[in-house]
């Protein structure tokens, strides 16, 4: 059963680029063309991204909710497909001219929801009449779900960016704790962020670390591995070894081992001292 993602997270700062998903959709479903468009909250969606087309007839086509295959998918909030668009009885035929000009027949349309209340549709189509099997439908739905997940993660990154502004209060201690908490949460989020967004997260992590470092230009006197630093960042939030292990996807024994090696490098006798020394040396925010 297809379930659309809720859209109660603030929208991303920039419009979502559909091109990677449309390209992936065509490859995954093995169809002649793939396409996608986003509805800006009004009564119609505009097709902006197409792969495999032979003409420009479908590009920037405005599709109204309830009309055609994609419009029906938007109106029903579920996938819709036809074995032969030209003779299909269950849809309106407002867009027959550009569809026929492109030679499209079998077609599936899957709606998606984006943060901020935006909606859209991904299409996959063949230039011959044929039944749309479960394999094709499942692959179109899989790519659509990936798009929704990536958009929500991107919106979450933007939300955390926005939260850094009110976190910079007049109280330096509270400000620093807000920044440390944001740094720790973004470290956890980083591995789930789409590749296109990862540079933004890394840049933000660097900004936070440099803002709280006593001397950002000085080279670190101690070098921690990424995992040692990851563990220390989570320990700095007050998390136990068991909680750190769960957050980072490690065993508790492995977490303890990373903490011990980091503590030795930092000449620390316990976890509190390890965090304090790492902060003093500018290794942690």
FENQUI-V129126 format. One record per residue. N is the residue number from 1. SS is DSSP state (H for helix, E for strand, C for the rest). D_FIRST is the distance of its C-alpha to the first C-alpha in Angstrom with 2 decimals. Layout:
BEGIN
N,SS,D_FIRST + N,SS,D_FIRST
END
This chain:
BEGIN
1,C,0.00 + 2,C,3.81 + 3,C,6.45 + 4,C,9.94 + 5,C,12.74 + 6,C,15.49 + 7,C,18.73 + 8,C,21.43 + 9,C,23.26 + 10,C,26.27 + 11,C,25.86 + 12,C,27.32 + 13,C,31.00 + 14,C,30.55 + 15,C,28.12 + 16,C,25.31 + 17,C,26.33 + 18,C,23.65 + 19,H,25.80 + 20,H,24.67 + 21,H,20.98 + 22,H,21.84 + 23,H,24.14 + 24,H,21.69 + 25,H,19.08 + 26,H,21.75 + 27,H,22.79 + 28,H,19.43 + 29,H,18.29 + 30,C,21.90 + 31,C,22.13 + 32,C,25.40 + 33,E,24.54 + 34,E,22.08 + 35,E,22.48 + 36,E,21.46 + 37,E,22.75 + 38,E,22.76 + 39,E,23.42 + 40,C,26.10 + 41,C,25.23 + 42,C,27.03 + 43,C,25.99 + 44,E,25.60 + 45,E,24.26 + 46,E,26.58 + 47,E,25.76 + 48,E,27.57 + 49,E,26.46 + 50,E,26.57 + 51,E,27.11 + 52,C,28.63 + 53,C,30.00 + 54,C,33.51 + 55,C,34.55 + 56,C,34.10 + 57,C,33.08 + 58,C,29.49 + 59,C,30.41 + 60,C,30.49 + 61,C,29.23 + 62,E,28.29 + 63,E,25.15 + 64,E,25.02 + 65,C,21.98 + 66,C,21.30 + 67,C,23.37 + 68,H,22.52 + 69,H,19.15 + 70,H,18.57 + 71,H,20.00 + 72,H,17.68 + 73,H,14.59 + 74,H,16.37 + 75,H,17.27 + 76,H,13.91 + 77,C,12.10 + 78,C,9.37 + 79,C,9.96 + 80,E,12.80 + 81,E,14.79 + 82,E,18.10 + 83,C,20.19 + 84,C,23.34 + 85,H,23.55 + 86,H,27.21 + 87,H,26.74 + 88,C,23.31 + 89,C,23.81 + 90,C,20.70 + 91,C,21.60 + 92,C,24.87 + 93,C,27.17 + 94,C,28.66 + 95,C,28.32 + 96,H,29.50 + 97,H,32.59 + 98,H,31.17 + 99,H,28.28 + 100,H,30.87 + 101,H,33.29 + 102,H,30.85 + 103,C,30.22 + 104,C,26.42 + 105,C,24.73 + 106,C,21.29 + 107,E,19.00 + 108,E,15.49 + 109,E,15.02 + 110,E,12.41 + 111,E,13.47 + 112,E,14.17 + 113,E,16.01 + 114,C,19.22 + 115,H,21.50 + 116,H,24.03 + 117,H,21.92 + 118,C,21.81 + 119,E,19.10 + 120,E,18.79 + 121,E,17.22 + 122,E,17.17 + 123,E,18.17 + 124,E,18.77 + 125,E,21.18 + 126,C,23.60 + 127,C,27.10 + 128,C,26.76 + 129,C,24.91 + 130,C,22.36 + 131,C,19.06 + 132,C,16.10 + 133,C,14.82 + 134,H,11.74 + 135,H,13.93 + 136,H,14.62 + 137,H,11.22 + 138,H,9.98 + 139,H,13.26 + 140,H,13.16 + 141,H,9.95 + 142,H,11.77 + 143,H,14.90 + 144,H,13.50 + 145,H,12.28 + 146,H,15.74 + 147,H,17.42 + 148,H,16.05 + 149,H,17.08 + 150,H,20.43 + 151,H,21.13 + 152,H,20.69 + 153,H,22.95 + 154,H,25.44 + 155,H,25.53 + 156,H,26.18 + 157,H,29.06 + 158,H,30.48 + 159,H,30.28 + 160,H,32.23 + 161,H,34.72 + 162,H,35.33 + 163,H,35.85 + 164,H,38.70 + 165,H,40.82 + 166,H,41.15 + 167,H,41.43 + 168,C,44.74 + 169,C,46.73 + 170,C,50.47 + 171,C,50.22 + 172,H,50.27 + 173,H,49.06 + 174,H,46.01 + 175,H,45.36 + 176,H,45.57 + 177,H,43.21 + 178,H,40.64 + 179,H,40.97 + 180,H,40.74 + 181,H,37.58 + 182,H,35.98 + 183,H,37.18 + 184,H,35.70 + 185,H,32.26 + 186,H,32.25 + 187,H,33.27 + 188,H,30.19 + 189,H,27.99 + 190,H,29.70 + 191,C,27.93 + 192,C,24.47 + 193,C,25.82 + 194,C,25.18 + 195,H,28.37 + 196,H,29.34 + 197,H,29.58 + 198,H,31.23 + 199,H,34.73 + 200,H,34.40 + 201,H,33.55 + 202,H,36.42 + 203,H,38.78 + 204,H,37.95 + 205,H,38.48 + 206,H,41.80 + 207,H,42.85 + 208,H,42.25 + 209,H,44.10 + 210,H,47.00 + 211,H,47.31 + 212,H,47.94 + 213,C,49.98 + 214,C,53.74 + 215,C,54.53 + 216,C,51.60 + 217,C,53.97 + 218,C,55.28 + 219,C,53.84 + 220,C,52.31 + 221,C,54.93 + 222,C,52.29 + 223,C,49.38 + 224,C,46.20 + 225,C,43.39 + 226,H,40.03 + 227,H,38.70 + 228,H,41.90 + 229,H,41.47 + 230,H,37.80 + 231,H,38.84 + 232,H,41.77 + 233,H,39.72 + 234,H,37.47 + 235,H,40.56 + 236,C,42.13 + 237,C,39.51 + 238,C,40.75 + 239,C,37.95 + 240,C,38.98 + 241,H,38.65 + 242,H,35.71 + 243,H,33.86 + 244,H,34.83 + 245,H,33.59 + 246,H,30.17 + 247,H,29.97 + 248,H,31.14 + 249,C,29.38 + 250,C,32.81 + 251,C,34.51 + 252,H,36.96 + 253,H,39.84 + 254,H,38.96 + 255,H,38.74 + 256,H,42.13 + 257,H,43.57 + 258,H,42.57 + 259,H,44.06 + 260,H,47.24 + 261,H,47.80 + 262,H,47.22 + 263,H,49.64 + 264,H,52.25 + 265,H,52.04 + 266,C,52.42 + 267,C,55.28 + 268,C,53.47 + 269,C,54.08 + 270,C,50.82 + 271,H,47.43 + 272,H,48.84 + 273,H,51.65 + 274,H,49.35 + 275,H,47.29 + 276,H,50.52 + 277,H,52.15 + 278,H,49.13 + 279,H,49.14 + 280,H,52.90 + 281,C,52.63 + 282,C,49.95 + 283,C,47.28 + 284,C,44.99 + 285,C,44.56
END
